[in-house]
Amino acid sequence: MHLFNELVIQNRPLVGTIMTLSPPCVVEAVSRCGFDWLWIDMEHSPLELDQVQSMLMAKTSRCAAFVRIPGNDEIWIKRVLDLGADGIIVPQVRTQAEALKAVVAAKYPPFGTRSVGLARAQGFGMEFSNYVRDANSETTVILQIEHLDGVQNIDAILKIEGIDAIIIGPYDLSGSYGKLGEVDDPQIIEAIQVVLDACKRHGVPIGIFSLSPEKGKAYIKQGFQLLALGVDMHFLWTSAKASFESVVAAIYSEGQQNS
């Protein structure tokens, strides 16, 4: 599934969420919630390759799944794609050379240098010919801009053929400016706008991470086409905490009334 073909067809923002929990039932349940895509995160979670494969197998077919690899490395790229991911998310891309490195590693010759191996992506060999024929056009390559160097080099980065989308990581981006976590600081807002404007000029879809629905809605109004909304663990503990505190507040209120 090439998500960005759907983006063009549907002409609407596509909403995904970040997955860090490995139980397949969690992925299956979340993928049934209506999300357009899942961001399976190997950079900031303890996920192993076999767990990622199980997660990919568990998602519903209508929901795309992209894996954020731990780093911009051809070994990680080919191993994740061989698992059957719809594409990759490459963190901390700062230069044109780094962008080219990621794209080339994700594509088979003659466009790139991805090596061939029998794996789940090719039906363990049963769908080998069709997969190899279509992989270069169907595999999604998403690059993350999350450092001031990437902002400064964004026009050069976007000149690389084969980039399907850019996703801004606002928290790491703020850290690179010495303002970690201050994603609403005017300097960070300006940097985000620079990347957004560049993507529009180059016709490259752009996304961003948002922890809250309110901030996510604002990003969509700003013109972002992809939204990575929340993290599975954050959804879990915030919901559990809110439910617990609601019940405790009711118990306390009833106790006060009876005293």
N, C-alpha and C positions, 0 to 999 in steps of 0.2 A: 504494500500500500504506500503510494507516495502522497503524503499528507498535503503537500502544497498544490497538487493538482486539484484536490478537494477545496483548498483555500480559494483558488481561482473560480472554480465552479460555483461554490456556495456564496462567495462574496460576503463573508462574515468572519469575524475573529474566531479563532479556534482556541479552546480552553483545555489545558492539561493540568496535571499535578505531579508532584515529585514523590517517587516511591523509594523507601529505604528499608522497608520491612520485607523479609524474604518469604514468609508463608504464602504459597500459591493462592490460598483462599482469600487472602487480603487483596492481592492483585485482581483476582477474579471479581470480587465484590466491588472494588473501586472502579474497575473498568465498566461495570454495569450501571454506574451512576450517571452516565451521560457524557463523561469527558471524551474529548476528541482524541487525546493522546496522553501517554504516560511518559514520564521522565524517570527512568530507572537509574539510580545514582550510585556509581561505583567510586566516585571521588571522595565523598564525605560519609561513607557508610562502610560496614564490614562485609558487604556482599562479595561472594566469590562467584566464579564463572558458572559453576554448576547450579548455584542458586538463581543466577540471572536467567539461565536457560529455563529453569522451572517456572520462573515468573513470566517469561515470554510465552511459554506454553499455556499458562493459565488465563491470560487476558482474553477478552472477547475479540472476535475477528474485526469488529467495526472500529475498534480503538487501536490507533497506531502506538508503537512503543519504540522509544529512542533511548539508548544507553549513553549516559555520560561516563566516558572512560576516565581513568585516574589521571592521565596526562596525554599529551600529544605524541603518541608513540605508535609506530606502524604495527608492532606486535599486539598491542591492546586493540587497535582498530580492526585488524583482520580476525582476531579471535572473537570479538564481540559480534561482528557481522556474520561470522560463520555460525553463531548461535541462532541466527534468524531474526535479529533486530531489524526494524524498519530503517534504522539509521543510527548515527552517532551524534553526540554532543561533545564538542572538544573544548575543554576549559582553557582559560587564560591565553587566548590568542592575541598576540601583541604586535606582530609584524606581518608583512606580506609573505615573507619566506615561511613563517610558521603556518600561515593559511594554506599556502601551496603544499607544504608537507602533509597536512591533514587530508586535503582533497586527493592528492596523488595516492596516498596510502589506502584510501577508501574505494578506489576505482581500479578495475581490471585493465590490463594492457589492451589497446595501445594508449589509452588516455592516461592510465596510471600504472601503479606497480604492485597492486594487490596480488598476492600469490593465491593459488588454487588448492583447495583441500576439500575432501568429502566431509560434510557436517550436516547439521540439522537444516541449515539455510537451503541446502540443495536437496532436501528430502533424503539425506544420507546417501546421495548418489542417484536416487530414482528420478529426480527432477533436475539433474545436473545441467543438461544442455539448455533448457529453458531459463534456468536461473542465471547461468553465466551470460546468456544472450541479453537478458533484461536488467541485470544487476546495476550496471552503470547509470541507467536512466531511472531506476526505481529506488536506489539507495539514497537516503537523505543525509546530507552533510550540514550540520548546524555548528556554527562557531560562536563561542562566547567572547564577548567584549566585556572585560571586567577589570581593566587596568587603564590608567591614564595613557600609557603608551599605545594601547589599542585605539583609544579615542583619537589620538593625534595621527595615527596611521590608517584611519578607517577608510579613506578613499582609496588608498593603495591596496588595502586588504580586499575591498569589494571589486577590484579589477580582476581577481582570480576567477577563472571559469570553474563552475562546479560547486559553488557555494549556494546552498538552497535557502539558508536563513541565517540570521544573526540573532543571538539572544543576549541581552544585557544582564549581567549579574550586579545589581545595584549595591549590594553590601560589600563585596570585594572591591568594586569600583570606588566606593567611598573610602575604603581603607587605603587605596593607592594614592589618594589625595591627602592622607593624614587625617581623615574624618570618619573613621570606622563606625558604621551604623547610622551615620547622619545622612540618610538617603534623601531627606528633604532640604538639605543645605543648598543654597543657591548655586554654588559651584558644581555640585553633583547634578542638580537639575539641568544646568546648562550643558554639562558633559553628555548627559542622556539625550538631550535635544540634538546635540551635534551628531550623534550616531543615528538617531531617528531620521534626521534630515538627509544624511548621507545615504541611508538605505532607500529612502524614497527616490532620491536622484538616480540611484543605480537600479531601481526596480527589484530590490531584494527584500523579501519578507522579513519583518523584524518582530522580536518578542522580548519579553521581560519577565522577571520573577516578581511576584507579589505575595506577601504573607497574608494579606487581608483582602476580602471581597471588595471593600470600599476603595482601597488603593487600586485594586485590579480594574474596577469600573472606570476610575479616572485615567488609567493607562490606556484603556480601550478608546475612550473619548479623545485621548491625545493622538491616537493614530496607530497604536501597536496592534499588529494582526495576530500575534500569538501571545497567550498569557499562560505562564506557569503559576498556577494558583495553589499556594500552600504546600505543605509536606505531610505525608501520612501520619507520622508520629505527632506532629503538632496538632493535626485534626483530632487525634486520639486523646491526647492529654487535656487539650482545651475543652473538648466536649465532656470528658469525664469530670474535670474540675468544676465546670459550670453546673453540671447536674448535681454533683455532691454539694456544692455551696448553696444551691437553690434549696435542696432538702434541709440542710443544716439551718439555713436562715428561717425556713418555715417552722422547724422544731423549736428554735430559739424564740421566735415570735409567739408561738403557742404557749411556750413556757412562761413568757413574760405576762401574757394575758391571764394565765391561771394563777400567777403568784399574788 
